Amino acid sequence: YWDVALDLNGVDYVVYWQSWPFDWSLASPLAGAVRVGLYPSQPWDYASTWNTYPYYATVTGLPLGATYYFIIRAVDRSAQRNEDQNRVVLSASPLGSGGSPP
């Protein structure tokens, strides 16, 4: 889950993922990562609960059992396509198919 990003031009989201930790000491720490555009969803109960993080997305097709590291970034819709520079990384290990976010 993540919070809404705001920009006068509108915002899209991308996820970067890879199977090793991101190394922020590199000149291009995301160069080896897979970058995929996201189409976020809202939890079914978002409007009726205190949940302050309205978006989630599911990444599919990852081989089971490995650990993956993810970064979600906002990209504005201006001509320059400015991308935020957050460094909050979460890791996860897919365990099987099916299931849905809580």
Backbone as CSV, one residue per row, in Angstrom:
resi,resn,N_x,N_y,N_z,CA_x,CA_y,CA_z,C_x,C_y,C_z
1,TYR,0.834,-1.183,0.000,0.000,0.000,0.000,0.877,1.244,0.000
2,TRP,0.419,2.280,-0.693,1.155,3.542,-0.644,0.188,4.707,-0.729
3,ASP,0.677,5.877,-0.364,-0.124,7.084,-0.306,-0.153,7.770,-1.675
4,VAL,-1.074,8.668,-1.825,-1.263,9.407,-3.065,-0.146,10.433,-3.245
5,ALA,0.375,10.530,-4.462,1.300,11.609,-4.822,0.498,12.650,-5.602
6,LEU,0.782,13.911,-5.377,0.046,14.981,-6.045,0.974,15.816,-6.903
7,ASP,0.489,16.216,-8.061,1.227,17.106,-8.946,0.204,17.796,-9.845
8,LEU,0.453,19.042,-10.210,-0.484,19.775,-11.066,-0.688,19.105,-12.420
9,ASN,0.295,18.320,-12.873,0.220,17.654,-14.176,-0.393,16.261,-14.106
10,GLY,-0.718,15.797,-12.925,-1.175,14.422,-12.756,0.010,13.511,-12.480
11,VAL,-0.256,12.298,-12.032,0.799,11.398,-11.580,0.531,9.975,-12.069
12,ASP,1.592,9.320,-12.496,1.577,7.885,-12.756,2.539,7.243,-11.761
13,TYR,2.498,5.917,-11.653,3.372,5.209,-10.722,4.145,4.124,-11.457
14,VAL,5.371,3.895,-11.013,6.199,2.813,-11.540,6.776,2.030,-10.369
15,VAL,7.059,0.763,-10.611,7.740,-0.061,-9.619,9.061,-0.504,-10.218
16,TYR,10.095,-0.464,-9.407,11.393,-1.045,-9.744,11.545,-2.270,-8.861
17,TRP,12.007,-3.379,-9.427,12.263,-4.553,-8.602,13.482,-5.288,-9.118
18,GLN,14.132,-5.954,-8.178,15.291,-6.788,-8.496,15.481,-7.786,-7.361
19,SER,16.330,-8.776,-7.592,16.504,-9.850,-6.604,17.711,-9.644,-5.702
20,TRP,18.266,-8.456,-5.665,19.362,-8.121,-4.756,19.095,-6.718,-4.210
21,PRO,19.633,-6.400,-3.042,19.390,-5.072,-2.454,19.889,-3.948,-3.363
22,PHE,19.187,-2.835,-3.344,19.614,-1.664,-4.095,20.855,-1.074,-3.444
23,ASP,21.815,-0.670,-4.254,23.063,-0.099,-3.755,23.079,1.395,-4.076
24,TRP,22.747,2.219,-3.071,22.619,3.660,-3.282,23.965,4.350,-3.451
25,SER,25.074,3.646,-3.264,26.383,4.250,-3.488,26.746,4.277,-4.977
26,LEU,26.016,3.559,-5.808,26.270,3.541,-7.250,25.740,4.808,-7.901
27,ALA,26.349,5.191,-9.013,25.881,6.369,-9.750,24.454,6.162,-10.267
28,SER,24.116,4.953,-10.673,22.774,4.617,-11.172,22.259,3.382,-10.436
29,PRO,21.778,3.538,-9.209,21.400,2.375,-8.401,20.229,1.572,-8.950
30,LEU,19.463,2.129,-9.879,18.320,1.414,-10.433,18.611,0.822,-11.811
31,ALA,19.836,0.955,-12.289,20.182,0.538,-13.648,19.915,-0.942,-13.905
32,GLY,20.091,-1.803,-12.919,19.879,-3.233,-13.111,18.483,-3.708,-12.767
33,ALA,17.626,-2.809,-12.333,16.284,-3.186,-11.882,15.307,-3.256,-13.053
34,VAL,14.274,-4.040,-12.881,13.160,-4.072,-13.821,12.231,-2.915,-13.471
35,ARG,11.817,-2.133,-14.467,10.911,-0.993,-14.259,9.604,-1.285,-14.973
36,VAL,8.504,-1.221,-14.232,7.191,-1.543,-14.793,6.196,-0.472,-14.362
37,GLY,5.386,-0.006,-15.308,4.307,0.917,-14.973,3.253,0.208,-14.138
38,LEU,2.706,0.911,-13.162,1.696,0.332,-12.274,0.312,0.882,-12.593
39,TYR,-0.672,0.063,-12.380,-2.064,0.464,-12.490,-2.689,0.197,-11.122
40,PRO,-2.558,1.167,-10.206,-2.970,0.922,-8.819,-4.470,0.713,-8.676
41,SER,-4.799,-0.038,-7.649,-6.184,-0.278,-7.260,-6.390,0.289,-5.871
42,GLN,-7.649,0.417,-5.486,-7.976,0.829,-4.128,-8.603,-0.350,-3.402
43,PRO,-8.275,-0.520,-2.122,-8.915,-1.581,-1.351,-10.432,-1.403,-1.373
44,TRP,-11.164,-2.500,-1.388,-12.619,-2.438,-1.477,-13.230,-1.637,-0.340
45,ASP,-12.576,-1.625,0.835,-13.152,-0.926,1.991,-12.499,0.429,2.250
46,TYR,-11.760,0.957,1.288,-11.004,2.198,1.524,-11.899,3.351,1.985
47,ALA,-13.019,3.578,1.342,-13.867,4.731,1.653,-14.531,4.618,3.022
48,SER,-14.649,3.401,3.557,-15.376,3.231,4.804,-14.474,2.940,6.009
49,THR,-13.159,3.061,5.833,-12.258,2.760,6.948,-11.299,3.920,7.174
50,TRP,-10.449,3.753,8.163,-9.436,4.758,8.494,-8.176,4.581,7.663
51,ASN,-8.154,3.602,6.753,-6.956,3.315,5.949,-6.489,4.588,5.241
52,THR,-5.283,5.025,5.514,-4.774,6.262,4.913,-3.943,6.014,3.659
53,TYR,-3.735,4.768,3.279,-2.950,4.454,2.080,-3.876,3.831,1.046
54,PRO,-4.326,4.635,0.095,-5.403,4.192,-0.777,-5.004,3.321,-1.962
55,TYR,-3.735,3.132,-2.233,-3.349,2.393,-3.434,-2.599,1.114,-3.121
56,TYR,-2.800,0.105,-3.961,-1.992,-1.107,-3.948,-1.914,-1.632,-5.372
57,ALA,-0.929,-2.441,-5.638,-0.774,-3.091,-6.938,-0.180,-4.469,-6.696
58,THR,-0.408,-5.368,-7.619,0.110,-6.722,-7.517,1.130,-6.943,-8.629
59,VAL,2.294,-7.414,-8.261,3.324,-7.783,-9.233,3.230,-9.289,-9.421
60,THR,3.088,-9.722,-10.656,2.941,-11.154,-10.935,4.110,-11.660,-11.769
61,GLY,4.226,-12.969,-11.843,5.221,-13.589,-12.711,6.595,-13.761,-12.105
62,LEU,6.753,-13.479,-10.805,8.054,-13.655,-10.172,8.242,-15.116,-9.772
63,PRO,9.418,-15.685,-10.009,9.664,-17.063,-9.564,9.499,-17.175,-8.047
64,LEU,8.954,-18.303,-7.618,8.673,-18.524,-6.207,9.944,-18.754,-5.405
65,GLY,9.884,-18.393,-4.122,10.927,-18.728,-3.178,12.084,-17.752,-3.076
66,ALA,12.273,-16.862,-4.026,13.370,-15.889,-3.971,12.888,-14.622,-3.269
67,THR,13.802,-13.808,-2.796,13.468,-12.520,-2.201,13.662,-11.442,-3.257
68,TYR,12.717,-10.519,-3.330,12.775,-9.410,-4.276,12.691,-8.099,-3.509
69,TYR,13.312,-7.066,-4.071,13.348,-5.736,-3.464,12.588,-4.791,-4.388
70,PHE,11.707,-3.961,-3.798,10.798,-3.125,-4.572,10.889,-1.663,-4.147
71,ILE,10.751,-0.794,-5.140,10.597,0.644,-4.907,9.448,1.101,-5.797
72,ILE,8.490,1.820,-5.225,7.417,2.426,-6.017,7.689,3.919,-6.057
73,ARG,7.652,4.461,-7.257,7.904,5.893,-7.420,6.795,6.544,-8.223
74,ALA,6.550,7.805,-7.897,5.596,8.617,-8.647,6.337,9.322,-9.777
75,VAL,5.686,9.397,-10.931,6.234,10.099,-12.091,5.163,11.073,-12.564
76,ASP,5.505,12.361,-12.620,4.472,13.313,-13.044,4.262,13.207,-14.559
77,ARG,3.165,13.767,-15.020,2.802,13.679,-16.442,3.241,14.901,-17.240
78,SER,4.183,15.657,-16.704,4.705,16.803,-17.454,5.540,16.299,-18.626
79,ALA,5.936,17.200,-19.506,6.776,16.817,-20.651,8.102,16.221,-20.194
80,GLN,8.610,16.641,-19.032,9.880,16.136,-18.512,9.747,14.788,-17.800
81,ARG,8.528,14.392,-17.439,8.285,13.130,-16.720,9.182,13.024,-15.484
82,ASN,9.111,14.018,-14.608,9.911,14.040,-13.376,9.526,12.880,-12.462
83,GLU,10.528,12.186,-11.962,10.300,11.034,-11.090,10.827,11.352,-9.702
84,ASP,10.019,11.008,-8.664,10.506,11.261,-7.310,11.735,10.403,-7.040
85,GLN,12.447,10.711,-5.987,13.724,10.047,-5.698,13.710,9.299,-4.372
86,ASN,12.554,8.766,-3.972,12.489,8.097,-2.673,13.423,6.901,-2.634
87,ARG,13.821,6.545,-1.427,14.708,5.403,-1.207,14.115,4.420,-0.215
88,VAL,12.818,4.407,-0.101,12.156,3.452,0.784,12.017,2.148,0.007
89,VAL,12.659,1.105,0.504,12.676,-0.185,-0.173,11.998,-1.223,0.710
90,LEU,11.124,-2.013,0.113,10.498,-3.132,0.808,10.912,-4.414,0.101
91,SER,11.018,-5.484,0.850,11.330,-6.767,0.233,10.193,-7.735,0.489
92,ALA,10.081,-8.733,-0.401,9.035,-9.740,-0.280,9.493,-11.001,-1.003
93,SER,8.907,-12.114,-0.606,9.172,-13.401,-1.248,7.854,-14.014,-1.657
94,PRO,7.626,-14.220,-2.981,6.380,-14.851,-3.398,6.322,-16.293,-2.905
95,LEU,5.163,-16.687,-2.421,5.011,-18.032,-1.861,4.088,-18.907,-2.688
96,GLY,3.303,-18.325,-3.559,2.387,-19.120,-4.371,1.430,-18.225,-5.108
97,SER,0.549,-18.815,-5.889,-0.397,-18.021,-6.659,-1.678,-17.829,-5.855
98,GLY,-2.537,-17.011,-6.386,-3.796,-16.731,-5.708,-3.620,-15.666,-4.649
99,GLY,-4.570,-15.563,-3.805,-4.493,-14.577,-2.734,-4.760,-13.175,-3.245
100,SER,-4.969,-12.291,-2.345,-5.210,-10.897,-2.687,-4.768,-10.046,-1.514
101,PRO,-4.575,-8.755,-1.739,-4.169,-7.885,-0.630,-5.205,-7.903,0.479
102,PRO,-4.774,-7.648,1.708,-5.728,-7.643,2.832,-6.738,-6.517,2.712
